[in-house]
């Protein structure tokens, strides 16, 4: 084995870490490590809270404007986080944002009509939060909501 200088050894080691990290994120999804899904956050200016009601001004949030759209809220108003999916015309499904298995965020899959854990997508939940598959044993918490004009009101 040829002699290797310390600097060359460190460079090779750093390159191996970068390649390995890239492969892991490519194969397993970075959400496995970051616990953050692909769902975008709803604009803070579209959200207000009145007592136990969270109000989302749909005219100020394009993420929820079309059927199939989804957005998440995770801030001081809802520290545990929720995901909102626009599933049908004037119908929104709201559930807790974190998978009950490892606390990774869930995303909405409109084609499959379900919530899926962003970590490898192995746990899946119905729109009512019930378990479909995967290692998660507990359901997602479901939130009641109704639409009045351009306002989506969510009981939290």
C-alpha angles and dihedrals in degrees: 000000000000121000114263125202118232092245092053090048092053092047091051091048092050091049090051091052091051093048093046093048091049092050093048092050090046095048102034103022124250089253087077088067103028096039087219120123130209097258111115123233120255113245111266091225089062093058132077132163127218113181108302093347125094111202122203117192100218092195088064097046118066093181089075097037098096133047106263094036123124139183139178134224119205113155141097091303092056108014094174090052135229135217121219120202124190096215103166137359106304091351121115128180118206126191140159111286100225125077111240092228105063105347096257115147119261125227130207118247106199095187091056094034094228147097116255132193109250089220101091088318090257098137117059131184136195119245086261090057097255121143117260102169145334137060096305109110100184127063125242115260111257123216128208116235142169136186122234113178106309094340125099107202117200124189108222 
